[in-house]
Amino acid sequence: MTTEGEDLLPLEQRTAINSQGERVSLIHESWITELNVPPYLPPAASALDEASKAQRAEVLGLVLSDIDTVLTMSYASFWSQMCFDNSFHHFLESYLKHAPRPHDINALADFSDELKALEAELSRKVFLVLLRLSTQKESATSFLSPSVYGELIYKNWLFDVPKLLDMTAIYGTGNKDLLTKMIANIFAQAPAYRDDLQNTLLSVVMLCHRTCQQYKQAGCESLLGDLATDLAVPLEDQQDLSSLEPQQQVDLLTFITDIAVTVCNFVEVFSDCHAEVHGSHLCSGVACLLNSLLAPLAATCEATSADSTGPALLLHGLYRRTLAQGLQSLRAIIISIYSQPLHTVATRDTDAPEGSAQLERDELELHTIECLTQLLNYSWLCEQIKLEYLLTDVFFQLSECQLDPTQLAYCKSALVNDTPPLQPQPPVAAPTVDPVSLQDLTSIDSHTASVGATAADVPADAGAISMIKDMMPELGEGFIAQAIAACGGAEQMMALLLEDNLPPSLDSVPRDLALNPVASPRKQTKGQAPARTIFDNDEFDVVARGTLDASRMAKGKRQRGQGDGLTSATKAAIIERYGVVASTAPKPAPTTDVGITGYGSDEEFTREALVYDDEYDDTYDNFGDDAGIEPTLEEDLGPNPNQNRRGADNIDDDDDDSTGHTANTRSMQGRGRGRGRG
């Protein structure tokens, strides 16, 4: 127990008698509890079958119990546990390396609801542990002095820069505000992390350069200088992008996405790192990676998207998502590190600034122009930035900061599209049918009256729904149909789904919504004129005329003489206008020796043809005519290539084909990295 009056002292100055009868500091290894928490395993490596999934659920339950024990410890016991329990330290490090990122949409696809709930709970509990670690004061009697707190977290490796990057990659999307306070406090109390940050960001640029060289593309030689010579990739380890297998392309796109998401989240969460980001040329390094690798892959991915097969659409969707995330990371760097700080300084110093304020402003202006000018070296990327109107608002903000107008205009001409973006056209309303005009019709199928049905009742193309269902079995067919309708097509829907950027109108739609088995008439192709027939606007066209003469209708087969038959005058008028049937119809064959009798003369054939009553069942009028038969799904789309697929998740099963950059990926982000600082 502590002595009287020590409660008001910082934790590092307090002492107590432990179980061995020794008076020791409250932060001491004798106060820890034996937990033996196992390291966290990646989901893909530990859940291969039902037995492995059951074992994983059991292990996660035990780990959650140990984390609850840590979270309920007293302040002194918690810090002793964190500083001296190596098993828990290794668990935190392994979790930050291997935990599923928000953009890993298929990481837990095969997991049951129970396992997904355990993974979500584990993520929440780990974040609470990190939150407690990043706070040096919990109450008036539970606190550490700032200098000792910074020394504890730095010397005991409770945090390092790769871990901070992992934290922003995992939690930066959903807990941005709280994570901003946590990381700002860590850098404020332990300034030594800033030197590590400079080195770590430089290693990110070096990794981008080495990856470009691995695929025989231009790297970051102009940024790294002499360092680029030491990073040269041997010729036997290089390979052409055009020779990559689909799985290798997926690995490469995932690698680029990991870097883009991590960089984007970090600069948005901790924007007070201008000197470190600019000194490492991070913006140019990421731009070089995108320009050198995505530009060659663009033609391949765009060409495969026309195949309408599961792997081709998946690869195209990954490419679109990677490009969007890469552009977003560049925008985040320019806004958080350059544009916003410069605008803040410029608007704050309305009068002529003096001394350090003027130096700060001049430095920001110089760095901003330098960053934008470096982007101009990547022509393909500049075109993508212009197409997406990525920096239009940024240049508008910079125009208020009194930058050199000539330099700013030069950069703007290459990065900003002068053509205003096209306004999205409002959706065309579906044609409606007046229900009053259908009251007297009894022969119309029930499905034609379902004009006001929901999107779940009116299915989109069955082949597209089946294909997406095979790739993402957790989605219901009704949700897929609504998503295709909302996104304007299956390809756009897949791209937006992989980017987790579906329209807000789908937020309230359950992901497992089933498709009602309701048939729908064939939809009219966009831009196609409505089909017309010779019966349009006749006396029986109830849609156009709105009324129907019931006296002209007869139930069943009409008897001869019933109704208004053809008069002699009408028949004479028909013959006068169109001629005798015998003059245009071919003469039937004569009597054959197998007992089939033909007409005896042209006159007899003419008489029979004129009086023939065409009242037979015309169901098979077009039998044998291909134009009158509805095409099957196989005729429309070809055989379904996903019919016997084992599942989209098998795309990650074969690790033997992984490209050489995979190991380098984790060394940057913390997944699979060592413990070196920077």
JOZI-V196903 format. One record per run of one state. SS is the DSSP state (alpha for helix, beta for strand, coil for the rest). FROM is the first residue (numbers start at 1). LEN is the number of residues. If there is no record, write none. Layout:
SS,FROM,LEN  SS,FROM,LEN
//
This chain:
coil,1,5  alpha,6,3  coil,9,2  alpha,11,3  coil,14,1  beta,15,3  coil,18,5  beta,23,3  coil,26,3  alpha,29,3  coil,32,11  alpha,43,4  coil,47,3  alpha,50,22  coil,72,3  alpha,75,10  coil,85,1  alpha,86,13  coil,99,14  alpha,113,21  coil,134,3  beta,137,1  coil,138,5  beta,143,1  coil,144,2  alpha,146,10  coil,156,5  alpha,161,11  coil,172,4  alpha,176,14  coil,190,2  alpha,192,23  coil,215,6  alpha,221,4  coil,225,2  alpha,227,4  coil,231,4  alpha,235,3  coil,238,3  alpha,241,3  coil,244,2  alpha,246,24  coil,270,4  alpha,274,6  coil,280,2  alpha,282,26  coil,308,2  alpha,310,39  coil,349,7  alpha,356,20  coil,376,3  alpha,379,9  coil,388,4  alpha,392,7  coil,399,6  alpha,405,11  coil,416,19  alpha,435,4  coil,439,7  alpha,446,4  coil,450,12  alpha,462,10  coil,472,5  alpha,477,11  coil,488,2  alpha,490,9  coil,499,5  alpha,504,3  coil,507,35  alpha,542,4  coil,546,4  alpha,550,3  coil,553,15  alpha,568,11  coil,579,2  alpha,581,3  coil,584,18  alpha,602,10  coil,612,6  alpha,618,3  coil,621,5  alpha,626,3  coil,629,4  alpha,633,5  coil,638,10  alpha,648,5  coil,653,8  alpha,661,9  coil,670,9
//
